[in-house]
Amino acid sequence: MLSGKHILVGITGGIAAYKSAELVRLLVREGVEVKVLMTETAKRFISPLTMATLSKNPVMIDFFNPENGEWNSHVKLGLWADAYVIAPATANSIGKMAAGIADNLLITTYFSARCPVFVAPAMDMDMYKHQAVMTNMETLQLYGNTLIEAETGELASGLEGKGRMAKPEVIVDCLKSFFDAPFLGKHVLVTAGPTYEKIDPVRFIGNFSSGKMGYAIAETFAQQGAEVLLVSGPVNLPVFHPNIRRVNVVSANEMYEECVRLFPSCDIAVMCAAVADFTPEKIEKNKIKHTNDLTLSLVKTPDIAAELGKIKQNHILAGFALETDNELQNACEKLKTKNLDFIVLNSLNDSGAGFGGDTNKITIIDRDAAVTRFPLKSKKDAAKDIVAYVRKLINNQ
């Protein structure tokens, strides 16, 4: 998977630089040819001699060797690489990359690289969550870079929080997933977020869905090579990956129309959106005054997953079930009536699962009623489990 690849590893000046030695060692073990670039500050945290020994190549720090004038061409390095991993990436370097400040070889090579770039941030928790740093990280993702999210744990400052550089094994797995690209050539439809059903010009019926789960699923499919159509209800989330095309909708009817239109050209569909089950029978043209009690007459919205289940052919179709009671029984019933290949069950009785947060606890149920339970994880990791399950179904077809 990685054997024979050319990978640049950029090391900036943070305490997590010691982890880069293990990263390089793992890459070399995978058969990768590694070249290491370091900033001047990074030399204070780990020796260039150590990195040269592990990578089996000279370490590059300056634009030229002051002893013989030999030039380190950032252009040639950018053309040579199949991937560029910057780990650790400090807040300072991330800021320069986002703002276009090329004042050292490592960052100049970043601007010259035509290959995929993977950025593994490492910094203290207060820096990591500062709005300026978060904006810079989002900017790098909007430029098409892959952010390998920092982990939560004990930091060099002694504080406990988010900011630890991802484990070297995690970074290597991320590279493997990218080059493996199991969904290359596949078209995937994902729905995400809530729907808003208008009552009058200023009010609506909705729910607490943040869209984070659906967006994480779309991102994971895209990272693994798929072309993704993300039909999204009204949420305030960015789309980073260039393989994702977002289609914005508001109501259940709008989401229904888009899904029915797009589904036939897709290979896989994951219905993750929290679609309203009911919508007002009549939408008032003027704002309803706060004078008397109000009775709303509601009608059912179209069942998107069930409709796709009727027209599916060789597609893989998955749905979600958010339940508060009789969870397995209700999910199995939805699985059958909607003609799904599997269903992802969330229970609001599980702490950390459900709407709004960054974690989820899922159970996957297949057509044979086989149940696979997963522990509480981040929604991004839960998305990886769901996408891996889709891959297993494809491999078994």
SVG drawing of the C-alpha trace seen along z (x, -y; Angstrom):
<svg xmlns="http://www.w3.org/2000/svg" viewBox="-57 -39 89 52">
<polyline fill="none" stroke="black" stroke-width="0.4" points="0.0,0.0 2.8,-2.4 5.8,-0.5 7.7,-2.5 6.0,-5.8 8.0,-9.0 7.0,-10.8 8.3,-14.1 8.1,-14.5 8.2,-18.1 9.1,-18.7 8.4,-22.0 9.6,-23.3 7.4,-21.6 7.9,-19.2 6.0,-16.6 8.9,-16.4 10.2,-13.4 7.2,-11.4 8.4,-12.2 11.3,-9.7 8.8,-6.9 6.7,-8.1 9.8,-8.0 10.7,-4.6 7.3,-3.2 7.2,-4.7 10.6,-3.2 9.4,0.2 6.5,-0.1 8.9,-0.4 8.6,-4.2 11.4,-6.4 11.4,-9.3 13.1,-12.7 12.9,-14.9 12.7,-18.7 13.1,-20.5 12.8,-24.1 15.6,-25.7 13.6,-25.6 12.9,-21.9 16.6,-21.2 16.3,-22.2 13.8,-19.3 15.3,-16.5 18.6,-16.0 18.9,-16.1 21.4,-13.2 18.7,-11.1 16.3,-11.8 18.9,-11.3 19.8,-7.9 16.2,-6.8 15.2,-8.1 18.5,-7.0 18.6,-10.4 20.2,-13.7 18.0,-16.1 17.2,-19.4 16.9,-22.6 18.2,-25.4 17.8,-26.4 21.4,-25.6 24.4,-23.9 26.6,-26.8 29.7,-24.6 29.5,-23.7 26.5,-25.8 24.5,-22.7 20.9,-23.9 17.9,-22.2 15.2,-22.9 11.8,-23.2 10.4,-22.8 12.1,-19.4 11.1,-18.3 7.5,-19.1 7.6,-17.2 9.4,-14.2 6.9,-13.6 3.7,-11.4 2.7,-12.9 3.9,-15.5 3.3,-15.0 3.9,-17.9 4.1,-16.4 4.2,-18.1 2.7,-21.3 2.9,-24.1 0.4,-27.0 3.2,-29.2 3.7,-27.1 0.0,-26.5 -0.5,-30.3 2.3,-30.8 0.8,-28.0 -2.6,-29.6 -1.4,-33.1 1.1,-32.4 4.3,-33.3 7.1,-31.2 10.1,-32.0 11.8,-28.6 12.5,-25.5 9.8,-23.4 6.9,-25.9 8.3,-26.9 8.2,-23.3 4.6,-23.1 3.6,-25.8 5.4,-24.0 4.0,-20.6 1.7,-19.1 1.0,-16.1 -1.5,-15.6 -0.5,-17.3 -1.3,-15.9 -1.1,-18.2 -0.8,-16.9 -1.2,-19.8 0.5,-19.8 0.2,-22.6 -1.2,-23.4 -4.9,-23.2 -5.5,-26.9 -3.6,-27.5 -5.4,-24.7 -8.9,-26.1 -8.0,-29.7 -10.2,-31.1 -7.2,-32.3 -5.7,-28.8 -9.0,-27.1 -9.6,-29.5 -6.1,-28.8 -6.7,-25.0 -10.0,-25.3 -8.3,-27.4 -5.8,-24.7 -8.6,-22.2 -10.4,-24.5 -7.2,-24.5 -7.5,-20.8 -5.1,-19.6 -6.0,-16.8 -5.9,-17.6 -5.0,-14.7 -6.8,-15.9 -4.9,-16.3 -5.6,-13.9 -6.8,-14.6 -4.5,-13.8 -1.7,-15.1 0.1,-18.0 3.7,-19.2 2.4,-22.1 0.9,-19.7 -2.6,-20.6 -5.1,-17.9 -6.8,-18.6 -6.8,-18.5 -3.5,-19.3 -1.4,-16.1 0.0,-15.2 -1.8,-12.1 0.1,-8.9 2.5,-7.9 0.5,-4.7 -2.6,-6.9 -0.8,-9.0 0.5,-6.0 -3.0,-4.5 -4.3,-7.8 -1.7,-7.6 -2.7,-4.0 -6.3,-4.8 -5.6,-7.6 -3.4,-5.5 -5.7,-2.5 -8.7,-4.5 -11.2,-1.6 -14.1,-3.8 -12.2,-5.2 -14.8,-5.4 -17.8,-5.0 -20.5,-7.6 -22.0,-8.1 -25.1,-9.9 -25.1,-11.1 -27.8,-13.1 -27.1,-15.1 -28.5,-17.6 -32.1,-18.4 -35.0,-19.7 -36.9,-22.8 -40.7,-22.7 -42.1,-26.2 -45.1,-27.3 -45.0,-30.9 -42.3,-33.3 -40.4,-33.3 -41.1,-30.0 -40.5,-26.3 -40.6,-22.8 -37.2,-21.3 -34.9,-19.2 -31.5,-19.4 -29.4,-17.6 -26.1,-19.3 -25.2,-17.4 -21.8,-16.4 -22.4,-12.7 -23.4,-13.0 -20.6,-15.4 -18.1,-13.0 -19.4,-10.1 -19.2,-12.2 -15.6,-13.3 -14.6,-9.7 -15.9,-8.4 -14.2,-11.3 -10.9,-10.6 -11.2,-7.0 -11.6,-8.0 -15.4,-8.4 -17.2,-11.2 -19.7,-12.3 -23.1,-14.1 -23.9,-15.6 -27.6,-16.6 -27.5,-18.8 -30.2,-20.4 -29.6,-23.8 -26.4,-23.5 -23.4,-25.7 -20.7,-23.3 -17.9,-23.7 -17.1,-21.2 -13.4,-20.7 -12.8,-17.8 -12.8,-18.6 -14.5,-15.3 -17.7,-16.4 -20.4,-18.4 -23.0,-19.8 -26.6,-20.2 -28.3,-22.5 -32.0,-22.0 -34.3,-23.2 -37.5,-21.1 -38.2,-17.3 -39.8,-17.7 -36.8,-19.4 -34.5,-16.7 -36.8,-14.0 -36.8,-15.5 -33.0,-15.9 -32.4,-12.3 -34.8,-10.7 -33.1,-12.7 -29.6,-11.9 -29.9,-8.3 -30.1,-6.4 -26.6,-7.7 -25.0,-6.6 -23.6,-3.3 -24.1,-3.8 -26.5,-5.9 -26.3,-6.6 -29.4,-8.3 -28.1,-10.1 -30.3,-13.2 -32.8,-13.7 -35.7,-14.3 -38.9,-15.7 -41.7,-13.2 -44.4,-15.8 -44.9,-19.2 -47.6,-21.8 -50.6,-21.2 -50.7,-24.9 -47.9,-27.5 -49.2,-30.9 -48.1,-33.8 -48.0,-36.2 -46.5,-35.9 -48.9,-34.3 -49.6,-36.8 -49.0,-35.9 -52.6,-36.4 -54.4,-33.1 -53.6,-29.5 -52.6,-27.8 -53.4,-24.4 -51.3,-23.2 -52.6,-20.6 -49.7,-18.4 -49.3,-16.0 -46.7,-13.3 -43.5,-14.1 -42.4,-11.7 -40.2,-8.8 -37.0,-9.3 -35.2,-6.0 -38.4,-4.0 -38.7,-5.6 -35.1,-4.9 -35.6,-1.3 -38.3,-0.9 -36.3,-2.0 -32.8,-0.6 -31.3,2.0 -27.6,2.8 -27.2,0.0 -26.1,0.3 -28.6,-1.6 -28.1,-2.4 -30.3,-4.3 -30.2,-5.6 -32.6,-5.1 -32.5,-7.3 -34.6,-5.7 -35.6,-6.2 -37.3,-2.9 -37.5,0.6 -34.4,-0.3 -33.5,2.9 -37.1,3.8 -37.8,0.4 -34.6,0.4 -35.1,3.9 -38.6,2.9 -37.3,-0.1 -34.6,2.0 -37.2,4.3 -39.9,1.9 -37.4,-0.5 -35.5,2.3 -32.2,1.2 -29.0,3.2 -28.1,2.2 -29.2,-0.4 -27.2,-2.4 -28.9,-2.6 -28.4,-5.5 -30.1,-5.4 -30.7,-8.6 -30.5,-6.5 -26.7,-6.2 -24.7,-9.0 -22.6,-10.8 -24.8,-9.7 -27.4,-11.5 -27.6,-15.1 -25.3,-18.0 -22.1,-16.5 -18.9,-15.3 -19.3,-11.7 -21.6,-8.9 -22.3,-5.3 -23.6,-3.2 -25.0,0.3 -25.1,1.7 -27.8,4.2 -27.7,6.0 -30.4,7.7 -29.9,11.0 -30.5,9.2 -26.8,9.6 -25.9,6.9 -22.5,5.2 -22.1,2.9 -19.4,0.2 -18.2,-1.7 -18.6,-5.4 -16.3,-7.2 -15.9,-10.5 -18.3,-11.0 -15.3,-11.0 -14.2,-7.5 -17.8,-6.3 -18.0,-7.4 -14.9,-5.3 -16.7,-2.2 -19.7,-2.8 -17.7,-3.3 -15.6,-0.2 -18.9,1.7 -19.9,0.5 -16.6,1.7 -17.1,5.1 -20.5,5.4 -18.9,4.5 -16.2,7.0 -18.7,9.7 -20.9,9.0"/>
</svg>
